[in-house]
């Protein structure tokens, strides 16, 4: 008998206080949660940074990355997406999981419009734009304008490794899973005197 397939509009929380919970999301064209294996790798990379962190889930979609961060004790996550239906589903998940009311914010906006507003520093940013939009580079550039706290990390997903990154950003870790390149980005270390 073939293994059971998970429904296409579901993901599961991998670890933390909500470990194993399966959550659904609306059937919107650009929503594709990061595969379990990629999320597990990402949160292994971030192991010592998530607890107490302020996180930004830009292009939130299903909310899988931000919800995983909250499950692992992130202090606060802001979910940004242009689709109100996706944000409503994330709100329903937060309520069903029993998240504290001040644990998350939801903003319905285009990512670059949101980043054009007054910056607030985040420790971790999840940046997983729809692949065909070309928004990875412009969002990274915008994040450098006051959105990143000292010691920041940005997780980025793309169909392939970016050819170049904005000045001051480097790839710290990376992996590939099928058609997905995933990278953990950080500040370029200062040069030794």
Rosetta constraint file for C-alpha pairs under 8 A:
AtomPair CA 6 CA 10 HARMONIC 7.04 0.50
AtomPair CA 9 CA 24 HARMONIC 5.44 0.50
AtomPair CA 9 CA 25 HARMONIC 5.52 0.50
AtomPair CA 9 CA 26 HARMONIC 6.89 0.50
AtomPair CA 9 CA 27 HARMONIC 6.53 0.50
AtomPair CA 10 CA 22 HARMONIC 6.52 0.50
AtomPair CA 10 CA 23 HARMONIC 5.42 0.50
AtomPair CA 10 CA 24 HARMONIC 4.23 0.50
AtomPair CA 10 CA 25 HARMONIC 6.28 0.50
AtomPair CA 11 CA 22 HARMONIC 5.66 0.50
AtomPair CA 11 CA 23 HARMONIC 5.57 0.50
AtomPair CA 11 CA 24 HARMONIC 6.52 0.50
AtomPair CA 11 CA 33 HARMONIC 7.08 0.50
AtomPair CA 11 CA 36 HARMONIC 7.96 0.50
AtomPair CA 11 CA 64 HARMONIC 7.07 0.50
AtomPair CA 12 CA 19 HARMONIC 7.76 0.50
AtomPair CA 12 CA 20 HARMONIC 5.83 0.50
AtomPair CA 12 CA 21 HARMONIC 5.42 0.50
AtomPair CA 12 CA 22 HARMONIC 4.26 0.50
AtomPair CA 12 CA 23 HARMONIC 6.07 0.50
AtomPair CA 12 CA 36 HARMONIC 7.79 0.50
AtomPair CA 12 CA 64 HARMONIC 7.81 0.50
AtomPair CA 13 CA 18 HARMONIC 6.32 0.50
AtomPair CA 13 CA 19 HARMONIC 5.14 0.50
AtomPair CA 13 CA 20 HARMONIC 5.32 0.50
AtomPair CA 13 CA 21 HARMONIC 5.43 0.50
AtomPair CA 13 CA 22 HARMONIC 6.59 0.50
AtomPair CA 13 CA 23 HARMONIC 7.99 0.50
AtomPair CA 13 CA 64 HARMONIC 7.34 0.50
AtomPair CA 13 CA 67 HARMONIC 7.49 0.50
AtomPair CA 13 CA 68 HARMONIC 5.77 0.50
AtomPair CA 13 CA 71 HARMONIC 7.63 0.50
AtomPair CA 14 CA 19 HARMONIC 5.24 0.50
AtomPair CA 14 CA 20 HARMONIC 5.90 0.50
AtomPair CA 14 CA 36 HARMONIC 7.33 0.50
AtomPair CA 14 CA 39 HARMONIC 7.99 0.50
AtomPair CA 14 CA 40 HARMONIC 7.00 0.50
AtomPair CA 14 CA 68 HARMONIC 7.06 0.50
AtomPair CA 15 CA 19 HARMONIC 4.29 0.50
AtomPair CA 15 CA 20 HARMONIC 7.08 0.50
AtomPair CA 15 CA 68 HARMONIC 7.28 0.50
AtomPair CA 15 CA 71 HARMONIC 6.94 0.50
AtomPair CA 15 CA 72 HARMONIC 6.84 0.50
AtomPair CA 16 CA 68 HARMONIC 7.72 0.50
AtomPair CA 16 CA 71 HARMONIC 4.85 0.50
AtomPair CA 16 CA 72 HARMONIC 4.61 0.50
AtomPair CA 16 CA 73 HARMONIC 7.55 0.50
AtomPair CA 17 CA 71 HARMONIC 5.22 0.50
AtomPair CA 17 CA 72 HARMONIC 6.72 0.50
AtomPair CA 18 CA 71 HARMONIC 5.47 0.50
AtomPair CA 18 CA 97 HARMONIC 7.20 0.50
AtomPair CA 19 CA 71 HARMONIC 7.37 0.50
AtomPair CA 23 CA 93 HARMONIC 7.17 0.50
AtomPair CA 24 CA 62 HARMONIC 7.72 0.50
AtomPair CA 24 CA 89 HARMONIC 7.92 0.50
AtomPair CA 25 CA 62 HARMONIC 5.51 0.50
AtomPair CA 25 CA 86 HARMONIC 6.80 0.50
AtomPair CA 25 CA 89 HARMONIC 6.24 0.50
AtomPair CA 26 CA 62 HARMONIC 7.82 0.50
AtomPair CA 26 CA 85 HARMONIC 6.88 0.50
AtomPair CA 26 CA 86 HARMONIC 6.29 0.50
AtomPair CA 26 CA 89 HARMONIC 7.27 0.50
AtomPair CA 27 CA 31 HARMONIC 7.44 0.50
AtomPair CA 30 CA 61 HARMONIC 7.55 0.50
AtomPair CA 30 CA 130 HARMONIC 5.97 0.50
AtomPair CA 31 CA 61 HARMONIC 5.14 0.50
AtomPair CA 31 CA 62 HARMONIC 6.30 0.50
AtomPair CA 32 CA 61 HARMONIC 7.40 0.50
AtomPair CA 32 CA 62 HARMONIC 7.37 0.50
AtomPair CA 33 CA 61 HARMONIC 7.41 0.50
AtomPair CA 33 CA 62 HARMONIC 6.12 0.50
AtomPair CA 33 CA 63 HARMONIC 7.86 0.50
AtomPair CA 33 CA 64 HARMONIC 6.20 0.50
AtomPair CA 34 CA 38 HARMONIC 6.24 0.50
AtomPair CA 34 CA 39 HARMONIC 6.16 0.50
AtomPair CA 34 CA 64 HARMONIC 7.44 0.50
AtomPair CA 34 CA 65 HARMONIC 7.71 0.50
AtomPair CA 35 CA 39 HARMONIC 6.28 0.50
AtomPair CA 36 CA 40 HARMONIC 6.02 0.50
AtomPair CA 37 CA 41 HARMONIC 6.22 0.50
AtomPair CA 37 CA 177 HARMONIC 7.89 0.50
AtomPair CA 38 CA 42 HARMONIC 6.12 0.50
AtomPair CA 38 CA 177 HARMONIC 6.91 0.50
AtomPair CA 38 CA 182 HARMONIC 7.37 0.50
AtomPair CA 39 CA 43 HARMONIC 6.14 0.50
AtomPair CA 39 CA 65 HARMONIC 7.34 0.50
AtomPair CA 40 CA 44 HARMONIC 6.15 0.50
AtomPair CA 41 CA 45 HARMONIC 6.31 0.50
AtomPair CA 42 CA 46 HARMONIC 6.33 0.50
AtomPair CA 42 CA 155 HARMONIC 7.61 0.50
AtomPair CA 42 CA 184 HARMONIC 7.57 0.50
AtomPair CA 43 CA 47 HARMONIC 5.64 0.50
AtomPair CA 45 CA 173 HARMONIC 7.85 0.50
AtomPair CA 45 CA 184 HARMONIC 7.87 0.50
AtomPair CA 46 CA 50 HARMONIC 6.19 0.50
AtomPair CA 49 CA 53 HARMONIC 6.67 0.50
AtomPair CA 50 CA 69 HARMONIC 6.42 0.50
AtomPair CA 50 CA 72 HARMONIC 6.66 0.50
AtomPair CA 50 CA 73 HARMONIC 6.69 0.50
AtomPair CA 50 CA 74 HARMONIC 5.27 0.50
AtomPair CA 50 CA 124 HARMONIC 7.86 0.50
AtomPair CA 51 CA 72 HARMONIC 6.33 0.50
AtomPair CA 51 CA 73 HARMONIC 4.63 0.50
AtomPair CA 51 CA 74 HARMONIC 4.64 0.50
AtomPair CA 51 CA 75 HARMONIC 6.79 0.50
AtomPair CA 52 CA 73 HARMONIC 6.27 0.50
AtomPair CA 52 CA 74 HARMONIC 4.73 0.50
AtomPair CA 52 CA 75 HARMONIC 4.41 0.50
AtomPair CA 52 CA 76 HARMONIC 7.76 0.50
AtomPair CA 53 CA 74 HARMONIC 4.85 0.50
AtomPair CA 53 CA 75 HARMONIC 5.26 0.50
AtomPair CA 53 CA 76 HARMONIC 6.80 0.50
AtomPair CA 53 CA 122 HARMONIC 7.69 0.50
AtomPair CA 53 CA 123 HARMONIC 5.75 0.50
AtomPair CA 53 CA 124 HARMONIC 6.95 0.50
AtomPair CA 54 CA 74 HARMONIC 6.48 0.50
AtomPair CA 54 CA 75 HARMONIC 5.69 0.50
AtomPair CA 54 CA 76 HARMONIC 4.93 0.50
AtomPair CA 54 CA 77 HARMONIC 6.00 0.50
AtomPair CA 54 CA 122 HARMONIC 5.17 0.50
AtomPair CA 54 CA 123 HARMONIC 5.37 0.50
AtomPair CA 54 CA 124 HARMONIC 6.53 0.50
AtomPair CA 55 CA 66 HARMONIC 7.29 0.50
AtomPair CA 55 CA 69 HARMONIC 7.85 0.50
AtomPair CA 55 CA 74 HARMONIC 7.28 0.50
AtomPair CA 55 CA 75 HARMONIC 7.99 0.50
AtomPair CA 55 CA 76 HARMONIC 6.13 0.50
AtomPair CA 55 CA 77 HARMONIC 4.61 0.50
AtomPair CA 55 CA 78 HARMONIC 6.38 0.50
AtomPair CA 55 CA 122 HARMONIC 5.52 0.50
AtomPair CA 55 CA 123 HARMONIC 5.98 0.50
AtomPair CA 55 CA 124 HARMONIC 4.74 0.50
AtomPair CA 55 CA 125 HARMONIC 5.60 0.50
AtomPair CA 55 CA 126 HARMONIC 7.61 0.50
AtomPair CA 56 CA 66 HARMONIC 7.48 0.50
AtomPair CA 56 CA 77 HARMONIC 5.62 0.50
AtomPair CA 56 CA 78 HARMONIC 4.91 0.50
AtomPair CA 56 CA 79 HARMONIC 6.29 0.50
AtomPair CA 56 CA 80 HARMONIC 7.65 0.50
AtomPair CA 56 CA 122 HARMONIC 6.49 0.50
AtomPair CA 56 CA 124 HARMONIC 6.43 0.50
AtomPair CA 56 CA 125 HARMONIC 4.69 0.50
AtomPair CA 56 CA 126 HARMONIC 6.14 0.50
AtomPair CA 57 CA 63 HARMONIC 7.42 0.50
AtomPair CA 57 CA 65 HARMONIC 6.97 0.50
AtomPair CA 57 CA 66 HARMONIC 5.63 0.50
AtomPair CA 57 CA 77 HARMONIC 6.88 0.50
AtomPair CA 57 CA 78 HARMONIC 6.00 0.50
AtomPair CA 57 CA 79 HARMONIC 4.84 0.50
AtomPair CA 57 CA 80 HARMONIC 6.14 0.50
AtomPair CA 57 CA 125 HARMONIC 6.02 0.50
AtomPair CA 57 CA 126 HARMONIC 4.82 0.50
AtomPair CA 57 CA 127 HARMONIC 6.74 0.50
AtomPair CA 58 CA 79 HARMONIC 6.30 0.50
AtomPair CA 58 CA 80 HARMONIC 4.98 0.50
AtomPair CA 58 CA 81 HARMONIC 6.62 0.50
AtomPair CA 58 CA 111 HARMONIC 6.38 0.50
AtomPair CA 58 CA 125 HARMONIC 7.20 0.50
AtomPair CA 58 CA 126 HARMONIC 5.98 0.50
AtomPair CA 58 CA 127 HARMONIC 5.48 0.50
AtomPair CA 58 CA 128 HARMONIC 7.06 0.50
AtomPair CA 58 CA 129 HARMONIC 7.74 0.50
AtomPair CA 59 CA 79 HARMONIC 7.70 0.50
AtomPair CA 59 CA 80 HARMONIC 5.77 0.50
AtomPair CA 59 CA 81 HARMONIC 4.88 0.50
AtomPair CA 59 CA 82 HARMONIC 7.59 0.50
AtomPair CA 59 CA 111 HARMONIC 6.68 0.50
AtomPair CA 59 CA 127 HARMONIC 6.75 0.50
AtomPair CA 59 CA 128 HARMONIC 6.11 0.50
AtomPair CA 59 CA 129 HARMONIC 5.67 0.50
AtomPair CA 59 CA 130 HARMONIC 7.93 0.50
AtomPair CA 60 CA 64 HARMONIC 7.70 0.50
AtomPair CA 60 CA 65 HARMONIC 7.68 0.50
AtomPair CA 60 CA 66 HARMONIC 7.50 0.50
AtomPair CA 60 CA 79 HARMONIC 5.52 0.50
AtomPair CA 60 CA 80 HARMONIC 5.56 0.50
AtomPair CA 60 CA 81 HARMONIC 5.38 0.50
AtomPair CA 60 CA 86 HARMONIC 7.98 0.50
AtomPair CA 60 CA 87 HARMONIC 8.00 0.50
AtomPair CA 60 CA 128 HARMONIC 7.85 0.50
AtomPair CA 61 CA 81 HARMONIC 6.37 0.50
AtomPair CA 61 CA 83 HARMONIC 7.78 0.50
AtomPair CA 61 CA 86 HARMONIC 5.80 0.50
AtomPair CA 61 CA 87 HARMONIC 7.62 0.50
AtomPair CA 62 CA 86 HARMONIC 6.36 0.50
AtomPair CA 62 CA 89 HARMONIC 7.79 0.50
AtomPair CA 62 CA 90 HARMONIC 6.95 0.50
AtomPair CA 63 CA 67 HARMONIC 5.84 0.50
AtomPair CA 63 CA 79 HARMONIC 7.14 0.50
AtomPair CA 63 CA 90 HARMONIC 6.04 0.50
AtomPair CA 64 CA 68 HARMONIC 5.98 0.50
AtomPair CA 65 CA 69 HARMONIC 6.28 0.50
AtomPair CA 65 CA 126 HARMONIC 6.99 0.50
AtomPair CA 66 CA 70 HARMONIC 6.29 0.50
AtomPair CA 66 CA 77 HARMONIC 6.13 0.50
AtomPair CA 66 CA 78 HARMONIC 7.86 0.50
AtomPair CA 66 CA 79 HARMONIC 7.07 0.50
AtomPair CA 66 CA 126 HARMONIC 7.69 0.50
AtomPair CA 67 CA 71 HARMONIC 6.09 0.50
AtomPair CA 67 CA 94 HARMONIC 7.93 0.50
AtomPair CA 68 CA 72 HARMONIC 6.33 0.50
AtomPair CA 69 CA 73 HARMONIC 6.53 0.50
AtomPair CA 69 CA 74 HARMONIC 5.40 0.50
AtomPair CA 69 CA 77 HARMONIC 7.80 0.50
AtomPair CA 70 CA 74 HARMONIC 4.76 0.50
AtomPair CA 70 CA 75 HARMONIC 7.16 0.50
AtomPair CA 70 CA 76 HARMONIC 7.19 0.50
AtomPair CA 70 CA 77 HARMONIC 7.11 0.50
AtomPair CA 70 CA 103 HARMONIC 7.68 0.50
AtomPair CA 75 CA 103 HARMONIC 6.36 0.50
AtomPair CA 76 CA 102 HARMONIC 7.40 0.50
AtomPair CA 76 CA 103 HARMONIC 4.66 0.50
AtomPair CA 76 CA 104 HARMONIC 5.34 0.50
AtomPair CA 76 CA 105 HARMONIC 7.90 0.50
AtomPair CA 77 CA 103 HARMONIC 6.48 0.50
AtomPair CA 77 CA 104 HARMONIC 4.73 0.50
AtomPair CA 77 CA 105 HARMONIC 6.41 0.50
AtomPair CA 78 CA 104 HARMONIC 5.53 0.50
AtomPair CA 78 CA 105 HARMONIC 4.58 0.50
AtomPair CA 78 CA 106 HARMONIC 5.75 0.50
AtomPair CA 78 CA 107 HARMONIC 7.38 0.50
AtomPair CA 79 CA 87 HARMONIC 7.55 0.50
AtomPair CA 79 CA 104 HARMONIC 7.36 0.50
AtomPair CA 79 CA 105 HARMONIC 6.10 0.50
AtomPair CA 79 CA 106 HARMONIC 4.76 0.50
AtomPair CA 79 CA 107 HARMONIC 6.20 0.50
AtomPair CA 80 CA 87 HARMONIC 7.84 0.50
AtomPair CA 80 CA 106 HARMONIC 5.98 0.50
AtomPair CA 80 CA 107 HARMONIC 4.83 0.50
AtomPair CA 80 CA 108 HARMONIC 5.95 0.50
AtomPair CA 80 CA 109 HARMONIC 6.45 0.50
AtomPair CA 80 CA 110 HARMONIC 7.77 0.50
AtomPair CA 80 CA 111 HARMONIC 6.88 0.50
AtomPair CA 80 CA 114 HARMONIC 7.87 0.50
AtomPair CA 81 CA 86 HARMONIC 7.35 0.50
AtomPair CA 81 CA 87 HARMONIC 6.82 0.50
AtomPair CA 81 CA 107 HARMONIC 6.61 0.50
AtomPair CA 81 CA 108 HARMONIC 5.29 0.50
AtomPair CA 81 CA 109 HARMONIC 5.71 0.50
AtomPair CA 81 CA 110 HARMONIC 6.45 0.50
AtomPair CA 81 CA 111 HARMONIC 6.95 0.50
AtomPair CA 82 CA 108 HARMONIC 5.06 0.50
AtomPair CA 82 CA 109 HARMONIC 4.61 0.50
AtomPair CA 82 CA 110 HARMONIC 5.08 0.50
AtomPair CA 82 CA 111 HARMONIC 7.56 0.50
AtomPair CA 83 CA 87 HARMONIC 6.62 0.50
AtomPair CA 83 CA 108 HARMONIC 6.59 0.50
AtomPair CA 83 CA 109 HARMONIC 7.92 0.50
AtomPair CA 84 CA 88 HARMONIC 6.11 0.50
AtomPair CA 84 CA 108 HARMONIC 6.04 0.50
AtomPair CA 85 CA 89 HARMONIC 6.31 0.50
AtomPair CA 86 CA 90 HARMONIC 6.32 0.50
AtomPair CA 87 CA 91 HARMONIC 6.15 0.50
AtomPair CA 87 CA 106 HARMONIC 6.51 0.50
AtomPair CA 87 CA 107 HARMONIC 7.70 0.50
AtomPair CA 87 CA 108 HARMONIC 7.18 0.50
AtomPair CA 88 CA 92 HARMONIC 6.26 0.50
AtomPair CA 89 CA 93 HARMONIC 6.22 0.50
AtomPair CA 90 CA 94 HARMONIC 6.20 0.50
AtomPair CA 91 CA 95 HARMONIC 6.31 0.50
AtomPair CA 91 CA 106 HARMONIC 7.75 0.50
AtomPair CA 92 CA 96 HARMONIC 6.12 0.50
AtomPair CA 93 CA 97 HARMONIC 5.96 0.50
AtomPair CA 94 CA 98 HARMONIC 6.20 0.50
AtomPair CA 94 CA 99 HARMONIC 5.24 0.50
AtomPair CA 95 CA 99 HARMONIC 6.14 0.50
AtomPair CA 99 CA 103 HARMONIC 6.46 0.50
AtomPair CA 100 CA 104 HARMONIC 7.91 0.50
AtomPair CA 109 CA 113 HARMONIC 6.55 0.50
AtomPair CA 109 CA 114 HARMONIC 6.10 0.50
AtomPair CA 110 CA 114 HARMONIC 6.26 0.50
AtomPair CA 111 CA 115 HARMONIC 6.23 0.50
AtomPair CA 111 CA 139 HARMONIC 7.51 0.50
AtomPair CA 112 CA 116 HARMONIC 6.03 0.50
AtomPair CA 112 CA 138 HARMONIC 7.79 0.50
AtomPair CA 112 CA 139 HARMONIC 6.47 0.50
AtomPair CA 112 CA 142 HARMONIC 7.53 0.50
AtomPair CA 113 CA 117 HARMONIC 6.85 0.50
AtomPair CA 115 CA 119 HARMONIC 7.03 0.50
AtomPair CA 115 CA 139 HARMONIC 7.65 0.50
AtomPair CA 115 CA 142 HARMONIC 6.22 0.50
AtomPair CA 115 CA 143 HARMONIC 6.95 0.50
AtomPair CA 115 CA 147 HARMONIC 7.98 0.50
AtomPair CA 116 CA 142 HARMONIC 7.51 0.50
AtomPair CA 119 CA 145 HARMONIC 7.45 0.50
AtomPair CA 119 CA 146 HARMONIC 5.52 0.50
AtomPair CA 119 CA 147 HARMONIC 5.13 0.50
AtomPair CA 120 CA 146 HARMONIC 6.86 0.50
AtomPair CA 120 CA 147 HARMONIC 5.35 0.50
AtomPair CA 120 CA 148 HARMONIC 7.74 0.50
AtomPair CA 121 CA 146 HARMONIC 6.35 0.50
AtomPair CA 121 CA 147 HARMONIC 4.35 0.50
AtomPair CA 121 CA 148 HARMONIC 4.68 0.50
AtomPair CA 121 CA 149 HARMONIC 4.77 0.50
AtomPair CA 122 CA 147 HARMONIC 6.02 0.50
AtomPair CA 122 CA 148 HARMONIC 5.04 0.50
AtomPair CA 122 CA 149 HARMONIC 5.26 0.50
AtomPair CA 122 CA 152 HARMONIC 7.12 0.50
AtomPair CA 123 CA 148 HARMONIC 6.28 0.50
AtomPair CA 123 CA 149 HARMONIC 5.23 0.50
AtomPair CA 123 CA 150 HARMONIC 7.29 0.50
AtomPair CA 123 CA 151 HARMONIC 6.97 0.50
AtomPair CA 123 CA 152 HARMONIC 4.64 0.50
AtomPair CA 123 CA 153 HARMONIC 6.39 0.50
AtomPair CA 124 CA 148 HARMONIC 7.88 0.50
AtomPair CA 124 CA 152 HARMONIC 5.80 0.50
AtomPair CA 124 CA 153 HARMONIC 4.97 0.50
AtomPair CA 124 CA 154 HARMONIC 5.69 0.50
AtomPair CA 124 CA 155 HARMONIC 7.61 0.50
AtomPair CA 125 CA 153 HARMONIC 6.50 0.50
AtomPair CA 125 CA 154 HARMONIC 4.66 0.50
AtomPair CA 125 CA 155 HARMONIC 6.18 0.50
AtomPair CA 126 CA 154 HARMONIC 5.96 0.50
AtomPair CA 126 CA 155 HARMONIC 4.93 0.50
AtomPair CA 126 CA 156 HARMONIC 6.41 0.50
AtomPair CA 127 CA 136 HARMONIC 7.38 0.50
AtomPair CA 127 CA 154 HARMONIC 6.89 0.50
AtomPair CA 127 CA 155 HARMONIC 5.82 0.50
AtomPair CA 127 CA 156 HARMONIC 4.80 0.50
AtomPair CA 127 CA 157 HARMONIC 6.69 0.50
AtomPair CA 128 CA 136 HARMONIC 7.72 0.50
AtomPair CA 128 CA 155 HARMONIC 7.88 0.50
AtomPair CA 128 CA 156 HARMONIC 5.65 0.50
AtomPair CA 128 CA 157 HARMONIC 5.00 0.50
AtomPair CA 128 CA 158 HARMONIC 7.05 0.50
AtomPair CA 129 CA 133 HARMONIC 7.27 0.50
AtomPair CA 129 CA 135 HARMONIC 6.36 0.50
AtomPair CA 129 CA 136 HARMONIC 6.46 0.50
AtomPair CA 129 CA 157 HARMONIC 7.48 0.50
AtomPair CA 129 CA 158 HARMONIC 7.71 0.50
AtomPair CA 130 CA 135 HARMONIC 7.91 0.50
AtomPair CA 131 CA 158 HARMONIC 6.10 0.50
AtomPair CA 131 CA 159 HARMONIC 6.48 0.50
AtomPair CA 134 CA 138 HARMONIC 7.95 0.50
AtomPair CA 135 CA 139 HARMONIC 5.98 0.50
AtomPair CA 136 CA 140 HARMONIC 6.22 0.50
AtomPair CA 136 CA 156 HARMONIC 7.78 0.50
AtomPair CA 136 CA 158 HARMONIC 7.89 0.50
AtomPair CA 137 CA 141 HARMONIC 6.24 0.50
AtomPair CA 137 CA 165 HARMONIC 6.89 0.50
AtomPair CA 137 CA 166 HARMONIC 7.19 0.50
AtomPair CA 138 CA 142 HARMONIC 6.16 0.50
AtomPair CA 139 CA 143 HARMONIC 6.09 0.50
AtomPair CA 140 CA 144 HARMONIC 6.63 0.50
AtomPair CA 140 CA 165 HARMONIC 7.95 0.50
AtomPair CA 140 CA 166 HARMONIC 6.92 0.50
AtomPair CA 141 CA 145 HARMONIC 7.33 0.50
AtomPair CA 141 CA 166 HARMONIC 6.01 0.50
AtomPair CA 142 CA 147 HARMONIC 7.92 0.50
AtomPair CA 143 CA 147 HARMONIC 4.99 0.50
AtomPair CA 143 CA 148 HARMONIC 6.44 0.50
AtomPair CA 144 CA 148 HARMONIC 6.53 0.50
AtomPair CA 148 CA 152 HARMONIC 5.81 0.50
AtomPair CA 151 CA 186 HARMONIC 7.64 0.50
AtomPair CA 151 CA 187 HARMONIC 7.62 0.50
AtomPair CA 152 CA 186 HARMONIC 6.28 0.50
AtomPair CA 152 CA 187 HARMONIC 7.43 0.50
AtomPair CA 153 CA 184 HARMONIC 6.66 0.50
AtomPair CA 153 CA 185 HARMONIC 5.64 0.50
AtomPair CA 153 CA 186 HARMONIC 5.01 0.50
AtomPair CA 153 CA 187 HARMONIC 7.92 0.50
AtomPair CA 154 CA 184 HARMONIC 5.80 0.50
AtomPair CA 154 CA 185 HARMONIC 4.96 0.50
AtomPair CA 154 CA 186 HARMONIC 6.44 0.50
AtomPair CA 155 CA 182 HARMONIC 7.30 0.50
AtomPair CA 155 CA 183 HARMONIC 5.81 0.50
AtomPair CA 155 CA 184 HARMONIC 4.62 0.50
AtomPair CA 155 CA 185 HARMONIC 6.12 0.50
AtomPair CA 156 CA 182 HARMONIC 5.79 0.50
AtomPair CA 156 CA 183 HARMONIC 5.31 0.50
AtomPair CA 156 CA 184 HARMONIC 6.45 0.50
AtomPair CA 156 CA 185 HARMONIC 7.38 0.50
AtomPair CA 157 CA 180 HARMONIC 6.69 0.50
AtomPair CA 157 CA 181 HARMONIC 5.68 0.50
AtomPair CA 157 CA 182 HARMONIC 4.56 0.50
AtomPair CA 157 CA 183 HARMONIC 6.51 0.50
AtomPair CA 158 CA 162 HARMONIC 7.74 0.50
AtomPair CA 158 CA 180 HARMONIC 6.00 0.50
AtomPair CA 158 CA 181 HARMONIC 5.29 0.50
AtomPair CA 158 CA 182 HARMONIC 6.60 0.50
AtomPair CA 159 CA 179 HARMONIC 5.90 0.50
AtomPair CA 159 CA 180 HARMONIC 5.01 0.50
AtomPair CA 159 CA 181 HARMONIC 5.58 0.50
AtomPair CA 160 CA 179 HARMONIC 7.86 0.50
AtomPair CA 160 CA 180 HARMONIC 6.83 0.50
AtomPair CA 160 CA 181 HARMONIC 5.22 0.50
AtomPair CA 161 CA 181 HARMONIC 5.96 0.50
AtomPair CA 161 CA 182 HARMONIC 7.84 0.50
AtomPair CA 161 CA 183 HARMONIC 7.97 0.50
AtomPair CA 165 CA 169 HARMONIC 6.17 0.50
AtomPair CA 165 CA 170 HARMONIC 6.98 0.50
AtomPair CA 168 CA 187 HARMONIC 5.62 0.50
AtomPair CA 168 CA 188 HARMONIC 5.10 0.50
AtomPair CA 169 CA 185 HARMONIC 6.56 0.50
AtomPair CA 169 CA 186 HARMONIC 5.67 0.50
AtomPair CA 169 CA 187 HARMONIC 4.84 0.50
AtomPair CA 169 CA 188 HARMONIC 5.36 0.50
AtomPair CA 170 CA 185 HARMONIC 5.56 0.50
AtomPair CA 170 CA 186 HARMONIC 5.59 0.50
AtomPair CA 170 CA 187 HARMONIC 6.05 0.50
AtomPair CA 170 CA 188 HARMONIC 5.44 0.50
AtomPair CA 171 CA 183 HARMONIC 6.40 0.50
AtomPair CA 171 CA 184 HARMONIC 5.95 0.50
AtomPair CA 171 CA 185 HARMONIC 4.56 0.50
AtomPair CA 171 CA 186 HARMONIC 6.53 0.50
AtomPair CA 172 CA 183 HARMONIC 7.38 0.50
AtomPair CA 172 CA 184 HARMONIC 5.56 0.50
AtomPair CA 172 CA 185 HARMONIC 5.40 0.50
AtomPair CA 172 CA 186 HARMONIC 6.31 0.50
AtomPair CA 173 CA 183 HARMONIC 5.68 0.50
AtomPair CA 173 CA 184 HARMONIC 5.11 0.50
AtomPair CA 173 CA 185 HARMONIC 7.20 0.50
AtomPair CA 174 CA 181 HARMONIC 7.35 0.50
AtomPair CA 174 CA 182 HARMONIC 5.59 0.50
AtomPair CA 174 CA 183 HARMONIC 4.18 0.50
AtomPair CA 174 CA 184 HARMONIC 6.19 0.50
AtomPair CA 175 CA 181 HARMONIC 6.08 0.50
AtomPair CA 175 CA 182 HARMONIC 5.39 0.50
AtomPair CA 175 CA 183 HARMONIC 6.49 0.50
AtomPair CA 176 CA 180 HARMONIC 5.68 0.50
AtomPair CA 176 CA 181 HARMONIC 4.63 0.50
AtomPair CA 176 CA 182 HARMONIC 6.12 0.50
AtomPair CA 177 CA 181 HARMONIC 6.66 0.50
AtomPair CA 177 CA 182 HARMONIC 7.96 0.50
